[in-house]
């Protein structure tokens, strides 16, 4: 859904609504519904649920709660000696007040845009259809107001929260009820349970817990709204616009939640490249990827490497199981995170969740959009790996592929190329798979860089892999590992990074795949490999063998050649002293890279690099197609053997 127009939220208009927001923080009234009182506990802490359902103190009926009083009481309990309100309590109170103010503004805006204001004025004269419309729009107004409120609270508190909220999430037992009846009831109900949790002695142990709990609570409120938004009507004036808060980077754009599992980087194990054995191609690629992402310019919102042709918004690492894909993902994230911390750059590690495919019609597409949306945020570097990519991006024409997978692929294709595809050069999606032949053809054709994850390959690789294991024993009991080491090799010596791709490729002269080799030899009879016509004819031949080979593949080969031309190291001292390069403006960075590129290209032969990359790419296409064919044949042979055996068994009986 394209957002057509942006509306400013003006600070002076918010100032006029702040008193109303403050009055809700001071006091709201809410009468619990019967269902909330008898809420079943789903294995969560019973005492908290019981506490929430007995919130009336036994007398039933309406209860008045005051968030501001509760926060004052917390201050007394947590920091009895302090005179001022402690900073975290203050930040929380302020964020909730600002969130409510913004939510009220959004609700007023919806009232006007949707025609609810004029329905309210004629309320006593409405016929049944009018009453229904009025109620329906009230529900939508309330839901959108609560959404904007929660979203703004998250936006303001996220930077102050703890990195790990799992402990708080475990204490949290959910929100017993959410009301969309009217804006007033919506706010009263949300603040009532928020207040009840804050007053519970087990929830808040330190003043930092108040921020952490607030985030967990309002994230849950957004989840509740997201679950119920499909039942809301008259939402077109919500979906067709973006509201942008002036002097801030905060915006409300429909129901989109940029924080859904994404605002905080996912935790990962820190791994250095030296701890990964073999995988020279993969390690080299990963190192280039990190250097290129770090060159992104936040002011210009573009990356000089994109202009030089050395950036890969989508890449693929593939190899047999057990060769270190997950370790490689962690190593790329580790390297990016360390450099980002060093350069004061915000970094987001944003792996695709396992739970993406939904059984609901349209649910997977929605989750996929929610996952891909943060990739368009130009204010940080984003690494978005998709591990076991064949699960969610499987060939759509294969038998038994779920509707969910098709939805996910549709969104992926739309966001990686086409009207929706925005790439500033600050985010990269990595597909990691053991089964590239099972990936959808259109998905594979979006891959601009590909590398093999082949694990240990040499005698030294296997020596090092064992060394990484027994050296732990050696550290705890020095003489326990009583074995002799190699004479002319120091451990991990081969596991460093290669200088460039040329070192890794061990120049192959001819394609390895039979069909590609035949086409190559046929064309070579008429043209030399340093003639442009050689490639034009080779592509034509390849298309006869693999009909799905298209101009997008040719573009991918072109970007692989560009990658080789930008296959140079950034200077060591640029990392040690960021002012030399990283902190410079875009044009300066671009010129510095061009200098490096020229120096690097002096030793290269364009036609030879082009030949190598074409051979590498076409071999890859053939391997993938071939493996797919072999798997189908094996499955068929296996089935025939089973049938044969079954008949023989049957004959004996």
Secondary structure, DSSP 8 states (H G I E B T S, - for coil): ----EEEEE-HHHHHTTHHHHHHHHH-EEEE--HHHHT----SS-HHHHHHHHTTTTTS-SEEEE-HHHHHHHHHHHH-TT-SS--HHHHHHHHHHHHHHHHHHHHHHHHHHHHTHHHHHHTGGG--HHHHHHHHHHHHHHHHHHHHHHHHHHHHHHGGGS-S--HHHHHH----S----S-HHHHHHHHHHHHHHHHHSTTT-SSHHHHHHHHHHHHHHHHHHHHHHGGG----HHHHTEEEEETTSS-EEETT--TTTTTSS--------GGGS-S-HHHHHHHHHHHHHHHTEETTTTEEHHHHHT---SEEEEE-STTSSHHHHHHHHHHHHHHHHHHHT--EEE----TT---SSTTHHHHHHHHHHHGGG-TTSEEEEEETTTTTTSB-TTSTT--HHHHHHHHHHHHHHSSTT----SSEEEEEEES-GGGB-HHHHTT--EEEE-----SHHHHHHHHHHHHHHHHHHSTTT------SS--TTGGGS--S-HHHHH----S-SSHHHHHHHHHHHTTS-TTSHHHHHHHHHHHHHH-TT--HHHHHHHHHHHHHHHT-----HHHHHSGGGTTTS-HHHHHHHHHHHHHHHHTT--HHHHHHHHHHHHHHHHHHHHHHHHHHHHHHHHHHHHHHHHHHHHHHH-
